[in-house]
Amino acid sequence: MAIVNVTPDSFSDGGRYSGSVDAAVAHAMSCVRDGAAILDIGGESTRPGATEVTPAQEQDRVLPVIEKLAAETDALISIDTYRAETARLAVAAGAHIVNDVHGLQREPEIANVVAATGAGVCIMHTGRGREQEKRADLIADQEFFLAQSLKIARAAGIPEEAIILDPGFGFAKNREEDVELMARFSELHRLGFPLLAGTSRKRFTGSVTGREKPDERDVGTAATTVILRLAGAAIFRVHNVTVNRDALVMADAVLAAAEAHVARKGS
C-alpha cells in the first residue's frame, strides 16, 4: 500500500504532491510501477499537531486524484479518512477501501457507508483522547479498542471478509510501546483478521536508528517490514515502495523455505 499524501503538512512529504492533481497522480502511478498494489490517498495529515481541515478541503484535495487514478490504473484505491461523507464520495469516485485511523469510532456512520457501498475497510487502533480507558497491557488495549470498532462494523453489516485491522504504530504510542508491539505482533492474529503494518518513517524508527529526518528512515522501515512480515502482517503501508518491496521478497523467500522444511519433515 503506497502512501499518496495530498496535503501540505504531512510529516514526511508534506506539500510534495499537494500542488496539483497531476503531481499526485504521477507519484501514485510511479508507485504502481514500483510494485504497489494499493494506493492510499489522504487529504488530511495525521501527524501530531497537524491542523484539522474542513470536510470540503479534504474532499477538494482527494476526489479529483481518485477519479483520475480510477481511470488510469487497475490498482486498488484506498481513501484515508475518518469522515463518513468523504468516504461516500471517495467510493463513488472510484475508491475500493476506506482506511479509518479512528477505527470507525469518531464518525460511526462511516461504517454504514462501507456496508452500503461494498467497500473494504481498514480499522486502525488509536489511543488518542482515550488515555483514561487504556489497558496497561499493550495487546489487551488493542483487543479492547478493536472490539469496540468491530462491534460498530458488525452492527452496520460489514462482512467479515471486508475487514483489515491496523494496530496503529506511532499513534498515541511511545517508542517502547511501538517496539513492544512489533515484538508481540503475532499475538494480534487471535483477533482473526488480516493485519496491516504502518511503520513507514514513523518517529520510533528514527528514534531507534538515530535518523532524525523522516526521509532517511527507509532502511529502518524496511527492517520493520521484514520483522512484521515474518510475524504474519499481510499489507504494508509505505512511502518507499521499491525498498520495502525488496524487503518483502526476501522475507517471503525465508517463509517459503521454512514451509518447505516443515513439509519435508512431515513427509
VOVEXBA-443339 format. One line per 2 residues: number of its first residue (from 1); for each residue x, y, z of N, C-alpha, C, O, CB. Coordinates in steps of 0.1 Angstrom, whole numbers, plus 5000, padded with zeros to 4 digits. Each point is the difference from the previous one (the first is absolute). Glycine has a CB too. Layout:
BEGIN
NUM = X,Y,Z,X,Y,Z,X,Y,Z,X,Y,Z,X,Y,Z; ...
This chain:
BEGIN
1 = 5009,4988,5000,4991,5012,5000,5009,5012,5000,5007,5003,5010,4974,4985,5002; 5018,5020,4977,5009,5012,4999,4992,5012,5006,4988,5002,4997,5023,4988,4982
3 = 4997,5018,5028,4994,5012,5006,5001,5011,4990,5010,5004,4995,4997,4989,5028; 4981,5013,4974,4999,5012,4991,4994,5011,5008,4987,5001,5000,5011,4984,4979
5 = 5010,5024,5027,4995,5011,5008,4997,5012,4991,5009,5005,4994,5004,4986,5026; 4974,5013,4980,4997,5012,4992,4997,5011,5010,4990,5006,5001,5000,4981,4980
7 = 5021,5016,5027,4999,5009,5011,5012,5009,5000,5011,4996,4996,4976,4988,5018; 5012,5028,4992,5012,5009,5000,5009,4998,5013,5011,5005,5001,4976,5011,4986
9 = 5008,4975,5022,5006,5000,5013,5003,4986,5006,5001,4998,5012,4989,5024,4992; 5010,4968,4987,5003,4986,5006,5014,5000,5005,5009,5007,4995,4975,4982,4989
11 = 5019,5002,5025,5013,5000,5007,5012,4997,4991,5011,5004,5002,4977,4990,5019; 5009,4997,4969,5011,4996,4992,5001,5007,4986,5011,5005,4997,4986,4973,5014
13 = 4992,5023,4982,5001,5006,4987,4989,5011,4998,4995,5002,4989,5014,4976,5002; 4988,5029,5019,4990,5011,5000,5003,5010,4989,5011,5006,4999,4985,4991,5025
15 = 4994,5005,4967,5001,5010,4990,5006,4995,4987,4998,5007,4990,5004,5009,5028; 5004,4972,4982,5007,4996,4988,4990,4997,4989,5003,5002,4988,5015,4988,5026
17 = 4970,5004,4990,4991,4996,4989,4986,5008,5002,4990,4996,4994,5021,4982,5005; 4989,5032,5009,4988,5008,5002,4998,5011,4990,4989,5006,5000,5012,4988,5024
19 = 5009,5009,4968,4999,5012,4991,4990,4998,4989,4994,5009,4995,5029,4996,5011; 4976,4982,4989,4991,4998,4989,4996,4985,4999,5006,4991,5006,5005,5027,4981
21 = 4977,4980,5007,4995,4986,4998,5010,4992,4992,5003,4989,5004,4973,5019,4997; 5030,4998,4989,5009,4993,4992,5012,4995,5007,5005,4989,4998,4987,5025,4983
23 = 5013,4994,5028,5012,4996,5008,4997,4989,5009,5008,4990,5001,5000,5033,4999; 4981,4977,5006,4996,4989,5009,4997,4987,4992,5005,4989,5004,4985,5027,5012
25 = 5004,4985,4973,4997,4989,4991,5013,4994,4995,5002,4988,4999,4976,5021,4995; 5031,5000,5002,5013,4995,4994,5008,4992,5011,5006,4990,4997,4995,5030,4987
27 = 4999,4985,5028,5006,4993,5011,4994,4987,5003,5007,4989,5001,4999,5033,5009; 4981,4977,4990,4992,4988,5002,5003,4990,4989,5003,4988,5003,4979,5024,5009
29 = 5019,4992,4976,5002,4991,4989,5015,4995,5001,5003,4988,4995,4980,5023,4991; 5026,4997,5018,5014,4995,5002,5001,4989,5011,5007,4991,4999,5001,5032,4993
31 = 4983,4979,5018,4999,4990,5011,4995,4986,4994,5005,4990,5004,4992,5029,5013; 4993,4982,4974,4995,4988,4994,5011,4993,4992,5002,4988,5001,4975,5022,4998
33 = 5030,4998,4993,5011,4994,4992,5011,4994,5009,5006,4990,4997,4990,5027,4986; 5006,4988,5029,5009,4995,5010,4995,4987,5007,5008,4994,5007,5001,5029,4996
35 = 4978,4974,4995,4995,4988,5006,4989,5002,5010,4996,4990,5007,5025,5001,4990; 4973,5021,5005,4989,5002,5009,4987,4994,4995,4997,5001,4988,5014,5020,5020
37 = 4982,4972,5000,4987,4994,4997,4988,5009,5004,4989,4999,4995,5022,4978,5006; 4992,5031,5009,4990,5009,5005,5005,5014,5001,5012,5002,5004,4978,4979,5009
39 = 5002,5029,4984,5004,5014,5001,4991,5007,5011,4988,5000,4998,5020,5001,4977; 4998,5004,5035,4993,5005,5012,5001,5016,4999,5010,5006,5002,4995,4974,5012
41 = 4983,5026,4982,5000,5014,4998,4995,5007,5012,4989,4997,5005,5006,4999,4971; 5012,5014,5029,4997,5007,5012,5000,5015,4998,5009,5006,4994,5000,4975,5019
43 = 4980,5026,4992,4999,5014,4999,5001,5008,5013,4999,5012,5000,4988,4983,4980; 5017,4998,5031,5002,5007,5013,5011,4993,5007,5000,4988,5002,4975,5019,4999
45 = 5035,5001,5004,5011,4994,5007,4995,4995,5013,4992,5006,5007,5024,5009,4982; 4990,4973,5015,4997,4995,5014,5012,5001,5009,5001,4994,5011,4984,4990,4978
47 = 5025,5024,5007,5012,5002,5008,4996,5008,5013,4990,5008,4999,5025,4991,4981; 4992,4999,5031,4996,5008,5012,5001,5015,4998,5010,5005,4994,4999,4976,5020
49 = 4981,5026,4990,5000,5015,4998,4995,5005,4987,5000,5012,4998,5018,4988,5018; 4978,4991,4975,4996,5004,4987,4987,5008,5001,4991,4997,5009,5020,4983,4980
51 = 4987,5029,5002,4988,5008,4999,4988,4992,4994,5002,4994,4990,5012,5027,5008; 4975,4978,5009,4988,4993,4995,4994,5008,4988,4999,5012,5001,4997,4977,5022
53 = 5001,5003,4967,4994,5007,4988,4985,4998,5000,4995,4992,5008,5026,5004,4979; 4972,5012,5005,4986,4998,4999,4997,4989,4991,5008,4996,4992,4988,5028,5012
55 = 4992,4970,4997,4996,4989,4990,5001,5005,4986,5005,4992,4991,4980,4999,5026; 5012,5021,4980,5001,5005,4986,5014,5001,4995,5003,4996,4989,4976,5017,5015
57 = 5030,4991,5005,5014,5001,4996,5006,4986,4997,5006,4998,4990,4996,5023,5024; 4994,4970,4995,5005,4986,4998,4995,4994,4987,5007,4994,4992,4993,5003,5033
59 = 4987,5005,4972,4994,4995,4988,5005,5006,4988,5002,4994,4989,4978,5001,5023; 5023,5018,4988,5006,5007,4989,5014,4995,4996,5004,5000,4989,4982,5020,5017
61 = 5021,4975,5004,5013,4995,4998,5000,4986,4994,5007,4997,4991,5001,5017,5028; 4983,4978,4987,5002,4985,4997,4991,4996,4988,5004,4991,4993,5001,5005,5031
63 = 4983,5009,4974,4991,4995,4990,5005,5001,4986,4998,4990,4993,4984,5016,5022; 5024,5005,4981,5005,5000,4986,5011,4990,4998,5001,4995,4989,4993,5029,5010
65 = 5014,4974,5011,5011,4990,4999,4995,4986,4998,5004,4992,4992,5011,5023,5022; 4975,4982,4995,4994,4987,4999,4993,4997,4987,5001,4990,4994,4995,5011,5030
67 = 4996,5009,4971,4994,4999,4987,5010,4997,4989,4997,4992,4991,4985,5024,5017; 5029,4991,4992,5009,4999,4989,5007,4986,5001,5003,4994,4990,5001,5031,5009
69 = 5000,4971,5013,5007,4987,5002,4990,4989,4996,5005,4990,4994,5009,5020,5024; 4974,4991,4985,4990,4989,4997,4999,4998,4985,4998,4989,4996,4989,5017,5025
71 = 5016,5005,4971,4999,4999,4986,5013,4995,4994,5001,4996,4988,4983,5022,5012; 5027,4983,5008,5014,4997,4994,5006,4987,5005,5010,4995,4994,4993,5029,5004
73 = 4992,4970,5013,5007,4988,5005,4989,4990,5006,4989,5004,5004,5031,5010,5001; 4985,4973,4995,4991,4990,5006,5004,4998,5014,4994,4991,5007,5004,4998,4971
75 = 5012,5018,5027,5004,4999,5014,4988,5003,5009,4992,5009,4997,5032,4996,4998; 4975,4989,5017,4990,5003,5010,5003,5014,5005,5012,5004,5002,4985,4972,5004
77 = 4993,5032,4997,5001,5013,5005,4993,5001,5014,4989,4995,5002,5011,5015,4974; 5008,4995,5033,4995,5002,5014,4999,5014,5003,5008,5009,4997,5003,4970,5010
79 = 4978,5025,5001,4998,5014,5004,5004,5000,5015,4993,4993,5008,4989,5012,4974; 5027,5003,5022,5004,5002,5014,4992,5011,5006,5004,5012,4999,5020,4980,4996
81 = 4965,5004,5012,4991,5010,5006,4993,4994,5011,4998,4987,5001,5000,5025,4977; 4997,4996,5031,4991,4996,5011,4986,5005,4998,4991,4997,5007,5028,5001,5009
83 = 4980,5011,4973,4987,5006,4998,4991,4992,4991,5004,4995,4989,5007,5027,5014; 4976,4976,5001,4991,4992,4993,4997,5006,4986,4999,4992,4990,4991,5000,5032
85 = 5008,5021,4977,4997,5006,4988,5011,4999,4990,4998,4997,4988,4986,5018,5024; 5028,4987,4993,5012,4999,4991,5001,4986,4995,5003,4998,4988,5009,5020,5024
87 = 4986,4972,4997,5001,4986,4995,4990,4997,4990,5003,4993,4990,5005,5001,5033; 4979,5011,4979,4990,4997,4990,5003,5006,4986,4999,4993,4990,4984,5007,5029
89 = 5022,5012,4981,5003,5007,4987,5013,4993,4994,5000,4999,4988,4990,5023,5021; 5019,4974,4999,5012,4994,4995,4997,4986,4993,5006,4997,4990,5008,5015,5028
91 = 4978,4980,4989,4996,4988,4994,4992,5002,4987,5002,4993,4990,4997,4996,5032; 4993,5021,4977,4992,5004,4988,5010,5004,4989,4997,4998,4988,4983,5009,5026
93 = 5031,4999,4990,5010,5005,4990,5010,4988,4996,5007,5002,4990,4992,5021,5021; 5000,4966,4996,5008,4989,4995,5009,4993,5011,5007,4990,4996,4993,5021,4983
95 = 4999,4993,5033,5007,4993,5011,4994,4987,5003,4988,4998,4999,5019,5024,5010; 5002,4969,4995,4995,4986,5004,5001,4997,5015,4993,4991,5004,5015,5002,4973
97 = 5000,5015,5030,5002,4997,5014,4999,5013,5008,5005,5011,4995,5010,4969,4999; 4979,5019,5018,5000,5012,5009,5010,4997,5011,4999,4989,5007,4977,5016,4988
99 = 5034,5003,5007,5010,4999,5010,4998,5010,5011,5003,5012,4999,5013,4979,4984; 4978,5005,5029,4996,5009,5010,5010,4999,5012,5000,4990,5007,4976,5008,4986
101 = 5032,5012,5010,5009,5000,5011,4994,5001,5013,5006,4998,5010,5010,5013,4975; 4971,4992,5016,4993,5001,5012,4991,4987,5002,4992,4999,5010,5008,5026,4989
103 = 5002,4965,4993,4994,4987,5003,4985,5000,5000,4994,4993,5008,5026,5001,5004; 4974,5014,4980,4985,5002,4998,4994,5006,5013,4988,5001,5001,5012,4979,4985
105 = 5008,5025,5023,4995,5005,5013,4998,5015,5000,4993,5005,5009,5017,4976,5002; 4996,5027,4980,4998,5014,5000,4987,5004,4993,4992,5008,5005,5033,4995,4996
107 = 4972,4991,4987,4988,5002,4993,4994,4986,4997,5003,4995,4989,5004,5028,5001; 4986,4971,5019,4995,4986,4998,4992,4998,4987,4999,4989,4995,5001,5008,5030
109 = 4994,5014,4970,4992,4999,4988,5009,4995,4988,4995,4995,4990,4990,5024,5019; 5028,4982,4992,5009,4996,4990,4998,4985,4998,5003,4995,4988,5013,5024,5017
111 = 4981,4973,5005,4998,4986,4999,4988,4997,4991,5001,4990,4992,5009,5007,5030; 4980,5011,4979,4988,4998,4991,5004,5003,4985,4994,4994,4991,4991,5012,5028
113 = 5024,5004,4979,5004,5003,4987,5007,4988,4994,4998,4996,4988,5004,5028,5017; 5007,4970,5003,5008,4988,4995,4990,4989,4997,5002,4994,4989,5018,5013,5025
115 = 4971,4990,4995,4991,4989,4997,4991,5003,4988,4998,4991,4992,5002,5004,5032; 4995,5017,4974,4991,5003,4989,5007,5000,4987,4994,4996,4989,4993,5018,5026
117 = 5026,4989,4984,5008,5001,4988,5007,4987,4996,5004,4998,4989,4998,5026,5015; 4999,4967,5006,5008,4988,4998,5015,5002,5000,5007,4991,4995,4974,5001,4992
119 = 5024,5019,5018,5014,5002,5001,5006,4992,5011,4994,4994,5009,5003,5029,4983; 5017,4975,5007,5007,4994,5010,5003,5011,5011,4998,5012,4997,5012,4971,4987
121 = 4994,5013,5028,5003,5010,5010,5012,4996,5008,5001,4988,5004,4974,5018,4997; 5033,5004,5002,5012,4998,5009,4997,5007,5013,4998,5012,5000,5018,4986,4980
123 = 4983,4994,5030,4997,5006,5014,5012,5001,5008,5007,4990,5003,4970,4999,4996; 5027,5023,5005,5012,5002,5007,4998,5003,5015,4990,5006,5004,5020,5003,4975
125 = 4999,4986,5029,5000,5002,5014,5007,5014,5002,5011,5003,4995,4990,4972,5011; 4993,5033,5003,5006,5013,5004,4997,5002,5014,4990,4997,5005,5009,5012,4972
127 = 5011,4997,5030,4998,5002,5014,4997,5015,5003,4998,5004,5012,5017,4977,4993; 4984,5027,4985,4998,5014,5002,4987,5003,5007,4990,4995,4996,5024,5010,4984
129 = 4987,5004,5030,4988,5004,5007,4993,4990,5009,4989,5002,5004,5009,5013,4977; 5009,4974,5021,4993,4989,5008,5010,4994,5010,4999,4988,5004,4985,5007,4977
131 = 5025,5014,5024,5010,4995,5009,4994,4994,5013,5005,4991,5006,5010,5026,4985; 4973,4989,5013,4994,4995,5012,4994,4986,4998,4997,4993,5010,4997,5030,4996
133 = 5005,4972,4982,4994,4987,4997,5011,4990,4997,4998,4988,4999,4982,5023,4992; 5033,4993,5007,5010,4991,4995,5003,4989,5010,5001,5002,5012,5009,5017,4975
135 = 4991,4969,5008,5004,4988,5008,5015,5001,5001,5008,5004,4992,4973,4982,5000; 5024,5009,5020,5014,5000,5003,5008,4991,4990,5011,5004,4996,4984,5001,5028
137 = 4999,4984,4973,5007,4991,4990,4997,5004,4986,4988,5003,4997,5010,4978,5020; 5012,5020,4975,4999,5006,4987,4991,4992,4991,4992,5005,4993,5031,5003,5010
139 = 4978,4979,4997,4991,4991,4991,4986,5000,5006,4990,5000,4992,5029,4986,5002; 4979,5015,5019,4987,5001,5006,4993,5012,4995,4988,5001,4998,5019,4986,5022
141 = 5001,5024,4979,4994,5013,4996,4996,4999,4985,4989,5006,4996,5025,5006,5021; 4994,4982,4975,4996,4998,4986,4987,4992,4999,4991,5004,4993,5033,4996,5001
143 = 4975,4990,5014,4988,4991,4999,4988,5008,5005,4989,4999,4995,5025,4981,5009; 4988,5028,5007,4988,5008,5005,4995,5010,4990,4988,5001,4998,5022,4996,5025
145 = 5000,5011,4971,4996,5010,4991,4994,4994,4987,4989,5005,4996,5029,5010,5013; 4989,4975,4986,4995,4995,4987,4987,4992,5001,4993,4999,4991,5031,5000,5002
147 = 4973,4996,5019,4988,4993,5003,4988,5010,4998,4990,4997,4995,5021,4987,5021; 4991,5028,4989,4990,5011,4998,4998,5003,4986,4989,5002,4995,5017,5007,5027
149 = 5005,4992,4970,4999,5003,4986,4993,4989,4992,4992,5003,4992,5029,5010,5010; 4982,4975,5002,4994,4988,4993,4985,4999,5003,4993,4996,4992,5029,4992,5009
151 = 4975,5017,5011,4985,5000,5003,4993,5010,4991,4989,4997,4996,5016,4997,5028; 5001,5017,4974,4994,5010,4991,4999,4995,4986,4990,5001,4993,5019,5017,5021
153 = 5002,4975,4981,5000,4994,4987,4989,4990,4998,4993,5000,4990,5032,5004,5009; 4974,4987,5011,4990,4989,4998,4986,5006,5001,4991,4995,4993,5025,4989,5017
155 = 4982,5026,4998,4986,5006,5002,4996,5006,4986,4988,5000,4997,5016,5004,5028; 5006,5001,4968,4997,5007,4987,4998,4989,4989,4995,5004,4989,5018,5016,5018
157 = 4991,4968,4996,4999,4990,4989,5012,4998,4991,4999,4995,4989,4977,5010,5012; 5036,5000,5004,5012,4998,4992,5004,4985,5001,5001,4995,5011,5007,5029,4993
159 = 4994,4969,4984,5004,4986,5001,5014,4999,5005,5008,5008,4998,4977,4987,4983; 5017,4994,5026,5013,4997,5007,5011,5000,4990,5011,5005,5003,4978,4982,5014
161 = 5009,5008,4971,5011,4999,4990,5004,5014,4994,5009,5001,4993,4982,4976,5001; 5001,5033,5009,5003,5014,4995,5009,5007,5010,5004,5012,4998,4975,4988,4990
163 = 5025,4994,5024,5006,5007,5011,5015,4997,5001,5004,4989,4999,4974,5011,5013; 5030,5011,4989,5014,4999,5003,5003,5008,5013,4993,5010,5002,5013,4988,4973
165 = 5002,4997,5034,5004,5007,5012,5014,5005,5000,5009,4994,4994,4975,4991,5018; 5017,5027,4994,5013,5007,5000,5003,5004,5015,4992,5007,5006,5005,5002,4970
167 = 5014,4986,5030,5003,5003,5014,5004,5014,5002,5001,5004,5012,5005,4973,4991; 4996,5031,4987,5002,5015,5002,5014,5003,5006,5001,5008,5009,4975,4994,4994
169 = 5034,4993,4991,5014,5004,5004,5001,5015,4999,4996,5007,4991,5014,4971,5001; 4996,5028,5019,5002,5014,5000,4989,5009,5005,5002,5012,5002,5014,4984,4980
171 = 4972,4998,5020,4989,5008,5004,4997,4999,5015,4996,4989,5005,4994,5008,4972; 5013,5014,5030,4999,5000,5014,5008,4989,5007,4995,4994,5010,4982,5017,4987
173 = 5034,4986,4997,5009,4990,5006,5014,5005,5000,5004,5007,4991,4981,4974,5000; 5023,5016,5020,5013,5004,5001,5009,4990,4993,4996,4989,4996,5000,5024,5025
175 = 5017,4990,4979,5010,4991,4993,4999,4986,5006,5000,4990,4993,5015,5029,5002; 4985,4980,5018,5000,4987,5007,4988,4992,4996,5000,4988,4998,5013,5021,5021
177 = 4975,4998,4980,4988,4993,4997,5000,4995,4985,4995,4989,4997,4993,5025,5021; 5017,4994,4973,5001,4996,4986,5009,4988,4999,4997,4991,4992,4999,5033,5001
179 = 5015,4976,5013,5009,4989,4999,4994,4987,5006,5002,4989,4995,5018,5027,5006; 4974,4986,5011,4993,4988,5006,4989,4995,4991,4998,4988,4999,5008,5021,5024
181 = 4987,5000,4970,4989,4996,4991,5006,4992,4989,4994,4990,4995,4993,5030,5011; 5025,4984,4989,5006,4992,4989,5004,4986,5006,4998,4990,4993,5011,5031,4996
183 = 4996,4979,5023,5005,4987,5005,4988,4990,5003,5002,4988,4999,5017,5025,5011; 4969,4993,4993,4989,4992,5003,4989,4999,4989,4989,4997,5002,5016,5009,5022
185 = 4999,4999,4964,4991,5001,4989,4992,4987,4998,4988,5001,4997,5027,5017,4993; 4991,4971,5010,4994,4987,4997,4988,4998,5009,4991,4992,4996,5031,4999,4996
187 = 4978,5014,5020,4988,4998,5009,4987,5006,4995,4989,4996,5004,5027,5005,5015; 4985,5009,4971,4989,5006,4995,4992,4991,4990,4988,5003,4997,5024,5019,5006
189 = 4994,4967,4993,4993,4991,4991,4988,4994,5007,4991,4995,4993,5031,5000,4995; 4978,5004,5025,4988,4994,5006,4987,5009,4999,4989,4995,5003,5027,4994,5013
191 = 4986,5023,4978,4988,5008,4997,4993,4995,4988,4988,5002,4998,5023,5018,5012; 4997,4972,4981,4993,4993,4989,4999,5008,4987,4992,4996,4992,4996,4992,5025
193 = 5020,5022,4981,4999,5008,4988,5014,5003,4994,5009,4999,5008,4970,5012,5001; 5022,4991,4978,5012,5004,4994,5005,5013,5007,4992,5009,5004,5002,4981,4974
195 = 5020,5011,5023,5005,5012,5007,5009,5008,4991,5007,4996,4992,4993,4990,5029; 4998,5027,4981,5008,5010,4992,5010,5006,5010,4998,5003,5011,4982,5003,4974
197 = 5032,4996,5009,5011,5006,5007,5003,5014,4995,5003,5002,4988,5007,4975,5017; 4990,5033,5003,5002,5014,4996,5012,5006,5008,4997,5009,5008,4979,4993,4985
199 = 5036,4994,5004,5011,5005,5008,5008,5010,4992,5010,5006,5005,4991,4972,5007; 4996,5024,4976,5009,5008,4990,5004,5014,5005,4991,5008,5003,4998,4979,4979
201 = 5024,5014,5020,5006,5013,5004,4994,5005,5013,5002,5012,5003,5002,4993,4973; 4990,4987,5032,4995,5005,5013,5011,5004,5009,5011,4996,4999,4969,4989,4998
203 = 5016,5023,5013,5010,5006,5009,5008,4989,5008,5012,5002,5002,4972,5018,5000; 5009,4969,5001,5008,4990,5008,5011,4994,4991,5010,4995,5006,4969,5000,5008
205 = 5019,5004,4973,5011,4994,4992,5011,5010,5000,5012,4995,4999,4972,4993,4986; 5014,5025,5015,5011,5009,5001,5006,5000,5013,5012,5002,5001,4976,5012,4983
207 = 5004,4984,5027,5006,5000,5013,5009,4988,5002,5011,5001,5006,4969,5010,5003; 5016,4978,4986,5008,4988,5002,5013,5000,4991,5011,4997,5005,4968,4990,4999
209 = 5020,5019,4984,5011,5000,4991,5009,5012,5001,5011,5001,4995,4975,4985,4990; 5009,5025,5022,5007,5012,5000,4998,5009,4988,5008,5010,4998,5008,4979,5016
211 = 4974,5008,4978,4997,5008,4988,4989,5011,5003,4989,4996,5002,5018,4984,4983; 4997,5032,5016,4991,5011,5003,4990,5003,4989,4988,5003,5002,5029,5006,5014
213 = 4988,4991,4971,4992,5004,4989,4991,4989,4995,5006,4989,4998,5012,5028,4996; 4969,4985,5004,4992,4989,4996,5004,4993,4988,4999,4987,4999,4983,5025,5011
215 = 5023,4995,4980,5004,4994,4987,5013,4992,5001,5005,4994,4990,4983,5024,4998; 5018,4982,5024,5012,4992,5002,4997,4987,5007,5009,4993,5004,5005,5028,4997
217 = 4974,4976,5001,4995,4989,5008,4996,4987,4992,4994,4991,5006,4999,5026,5011; 5010,4983,4970,4995,4989,4992,5006,4987,5003,4994,4990,4999,5002,5027,4983
219 = 5017,4983,5021,5007,4988,5004,4994,4994,5013,4997,4988,5001,5024,5020,4987; 4978,5001,5022,4993,4995,5012,4986,4995,4998,4996,4990,5006,5018,5027,5006
221 = 4979,4990,4979,4986,4995,4997,5001,4987,4993,4992,4991,5004,5000,5032,4993; 5017,4974,4994,5001,4987,4993,5003,4989,5010,4995,4989,4999,5013,5023,4981
223 = 5000,4992,5031,5003,4990,5010,4987,4996,5007,4997,4988,5003,5026,5021,5000; 4969,5001,5000,4987,4997,5007,4991,4992,4991,4992,4991,5004,5010,5030,5009
225 = 4998,4982,4974,4992,4992,4990,5004,4985,5000,4991,4992,5000,5008,5029,4986; 5014,4976,5015,5004,4986,5000,4995,4994,5013,4994,4989,5000,5026,5016,4986
227 = 4982,5002,5025,4996,4994,5013,4985,4997,5001,4996,4990,5004,5023,5023,5007; 4974,4997,4984,4985,4998,5001,4995,4991,4989,4989,4993,5003,5009,5030,5006
229 = 5008,4975,4980,4996,4990,4990,5002,4986,5006,4992,4991,4999,5014,5025,4982; 5006,4982,5026,5003,4987,5006,4990,4998,5011,4997,4988,5004,5027,5014,4990
231 = 4970,5008,5012,4990,4999,5011,4986,4999,4994,4990,4999,5008,5025,5013,5007; 4983,4988,4972,4987,4998,4994,4993,5012,4994,4988,4998,4997,5011,4983,5018
233 = 5007,5031,4985,4993,5011,4994,4997,4998,4985,5008,4994,4993,5003,5021,5024; 4977,4990,4979,4996,4997,4986,5001,5012,4991,5002,4998,4988,4983,4985,5021
235 = 5014,5029,4996,5000,5012,4992,5010,5010,5006,5001,5001,5013,4975,4996,4980; 5032,5010,4999,5010,5009,5005,4998,5014,4994,5001,5002,4988,5015,4979,5016
237 = 4981,5029,5005,4997,5013,4995,5013,5008,5001,5005,5003,5011,4971,4996,4997; 5030,5005,4980,5013,5005,5000,5001,5012,4991,4992,5003,4991,5017,4974,5013
239 = 5002,5031,4998,5004,5011,4991,5008,4995,4989,4998,5004,4988,5001,5012,5031; 5012,4976,4984,5009,4996,4990,4996,4985,4996,5004,4991,5007,5015,5024,5002
241 = 4975,4984,4980,4995,4987,4995,5011,4991,4996,5000,4988,5004,4979,5022,4988; 5031,4995,5001,5011,4991,4995,5007,4993,5011,5002,4988,5000,5000,5028,4980
243 = 5003,4992,5030,5008,4994,5011,4992,4990,5008,5005,4989,5003,5007,5032,4998; 4975,4982,5001,4992,4991,5008,4996,4988,4992,4998,4989,5006,4994,5030,5008
245 = 5006,4982,4973,4997,4989,4991,5011,4990,5001,4998,4988,5001,4988,5027,4984; 5027,4990,5014,5011,4991,5000,5001,4993,5014,5003,4988,5001,5009,5027,4983
247 = 4985,4993,5026,5001,4994,5014,4989,4988,5001,5003,4990,5006,5005,5032,5004; 4981,4980,4984,4989,4990,5001,5004,4988,4991,4997,4989,5004,4986,5029,5000
249 = 5023,4984,4985,5005,4989,4992,5009,4991,5008,4999,4988,5000,4999,5026,4979; 5011,4992,5028,5010,4992,5009,4992,4993,5011,5003,4988,5003,5016,5028,4991
251 = 4972,4991,5013,4993,4994,5011,4991,4988,4995,5000,4990,5006,5000,5033,5005; 4994,4979,4977,4992,4989,4995,5008,4988,4996,4995,4989,5000,4988,5028,4992
253 = 5029,4986,5003,5009,4989,4997,5003,4991,5012,5001,4988,5000,5009,5026,4981; 4993,4993,5030,5002,4993,5013,4988,4993,5004,5001,4988,5005,5016,5029,5002
255 = 4971,4989,4992,4988,4993,5004,4998,4988,4992,4995,4989,5005,4995,5033,5002; 5012,4979,4980,4998,4988,4991,5010,4989,5003,4996,4988,5000,4996,5027,4982
257 = 5021,4988,5022,5009,4990,5003,4996,4994,5013,5002,4987,5002,5016,5026,4987; 4977,4994,5021,4995,4994,5012,4989,4991,4998,4999,4989,5006,5008,5031,5006
259 = 4983,4984,4979,4989,4991,4997,5005,4987,4994,4995,4989,5003,4990,5031,4995; 5025,4981,4992,5005,4988,4994,5007,4991,5009,4999,4988,4999,5004,5026,4981
261 = 5004,4992,5030,5007,4992,5010,4990,4992,5008,5002,4988,5003,5016,5029,4998; 4971,4989,5004,4990,4994,5007,4993,4989,4992,4997,4989,5006,4999,5032,5007
263 = 5002,4981,4975,4993,4990,4991,5009,4988,4998,4995,4989,5000,4993,5029,4988; 5025,4984,5011,5010,4989,4999,5000,4992,5013,5000,4987,4999,5014,5026,4984
265 = 4986,4994,5028,5000,4992,5013,4987,4992,5002,5000,4989,5005,5015,5029,5004; 4974,4988,4986,4987,4994,5001,4999,4987,4991,4993,4991,5004,4997,5031,5002
267 = 5017,4978,4983,4999,4989,4991,5011,4990,5004,5001,4989,4994,4990,5025,4987
